[in-house]
Amino acid sequence: MEGRDRVAHCERWEEVAHPDRNGGIRKDAAARAAEAASAPRSHPGKIGTGGPTVPAHPPAQTFNHIAMTVPASLLDAPGRASLLDFFGEVFGWTEMPTLTEDGHRLVLRAHSNEQFVFLIADGEPMRCPSGDHFGLSVRTPAELDAILERARKYRERDPRVQIDEKTIEDYRVLRLHSFYVGYRLPMKVEVQCFAWADGVGAQSMPGRA
């Protein structure tokens, strides 16, 4: 996600966390205290957002894979070995061996049988502008930093590793840590960590115009 798109998206989160900043006149302390006393309390397992509470459980729908066409030469034995070595060492991804077809298919298992990168050979393989990528979310900034450090070390012995260094975008309700890394595939991976402020999270509902 490009920076200007993130700004527009996260301005909505700012409305969720601080609705009085967008509502004209800020309420005085007594009025805010009275509203807080009369407001319904959040229930366990719910996230309060300044509006209706929302369940703090995984969404009903999740993305489960990305598919890319690549040259057949990338999926021969040496090509597969290089991909498995990089993505295994840096991300901990592994091969789904029952799906491997020499020179034709490789499926990288991303820590779950329901989350994977599907690579298939094609005579006209995928070609992408440098900004095209797919996103990967990690739980903590420390996990993100560890992946970045492993990618940097791998680049020391293989210059084909491409890294766009880490940035942190601060939206007050959210500090978004991210970096990009690419290796031999048409698309880079953007690794992100969403560090939410207290009372706001991934299941919070953004404000609506």
Disulfide bonds with the S-S distance in Angstrom:
none
